[in-house]
Amino acid sequence: MAIQRLHADRRMSQIVIHRDTVYLSGQVGENMDAGIEQQTTETLQEIEKLLAEAGSDKEHILSVTVYLKDIERDFAGMNAVWDCWLPEGVAPARATVEVGMCEPDILVEMSVVAVTCG
């Protein structure tokens, strides 16, 4: 059973596909000067782009881990964007945790597991 790795370097792959399961590495937005809503929007846009490349979409997400720099400050803002982004009735399993980020300006990071659309 072949494992497909896309956008790979020595340390990681942005996308790993095995059988019908798609794994996305942790995704962040591009504008690190932005607030939580903009960073969340950009993160979700990147997730959508990578899922499409892997033959999936947000309606086929199985689980998401959301990493927040400050859960008390940013949980509501992240959820407001999330709730507008995700169609009703397809909510994945989800965990949200507070973590120290690898870059000080990153407010949110998400890793995703999904299935392909076919």
N, C-alpha and C positions, 0 to 999 in steps of 0.2 A: 504494500500500500504506500503509494508515493505521498510525500509531504511536500507541499509547494510553499516556498518562501519568497515573498515579494518585498522589494525595497529593503534588501538585507545588506548588512555590513558585518564586520567581524563580531560585534557584540549583540546585535539584535536584528529582528525582522519587523517591519511595520505590520505585515500581514502574514499569518501562517494559516494554510488551509490543509486540513486532513479529512478525507472523505467529504462529508457535507458540513463540516464544522469550520467556522472562520474565527480566528483569534486575532484581535487587534492589540498591538502594544499600547501602552499608555499614550494618550493623545492630549495635547494642549493647544490653546489658541496661539495666534501669531503676535498679537498686540499685547505685550506684557505691561504696557502702561495703562491698559484699560481696567475697568472695574469688573466685578464678578459676572455681571450680566453679559457684557461683551465677550469676556474670555470664555464663558460657557457657550455662547452662541457660536463663536469661532471653533471651539472644540467639537461641538456637535456637527458643524458643517464639515469638518475634517473627517469625523467618523462616518458621516453619510458618504463622502467621496470615497473613502477606503472600502466601505461595505459594497458600494456599487462596483468598484474595481474587482472585488472578490466574488461578485455574483449574488450579493445579498442586499438587504435594506433594513431600515430601522424597524419595520414590522416583523422582522425575523430575528431580532435580538433575544438571546436567551438570558444573559446576565450582564450586568454592568457593575464595576466597582468605581465609585466616585471618590477621589481624593481631594480634600479641601485643606487649604492652608490654615484657615480659621473657621471652624464649623459654626461657632456661635454667631459670627458676623455674616457669613456668606451662605449658609444653608438655605435661607428663604429666597435670596436672589437667584441662586442656582436653580432651585426648584421652580421658581416662576418661569424661567426660560425653558427648563425641562418639560414642564406641563404644557406649554404652548407647542413644543417641538414634537412630542410623542402623541400619536393618535390614541384615542380612548380605546380600551379593550385589548391592547397589545403590550401592556406593561411587563417588562422583564423582571426577573429576580434582581434585586439591587441592594448593594451595601454602600454606605457612605461613611468615610472615616476621616479624621483629622490627622495630617501628617506634616512632617518637615519636607518641603519641596527641594529639588536639586538646584533650583534657581530662586532667588528671593522674591522675584516679581510674579512668579506663577501662583495663581490663586486656586486653580482647579485643573485636575487631570482625570481622565477617564480611560479605563481599559474595558474591552468589550469581547463577549463571546456570542456568536450568532450562527445560524444555519444558512445554507445557501437557499436561493429562491426556487430551486427546481427539484 
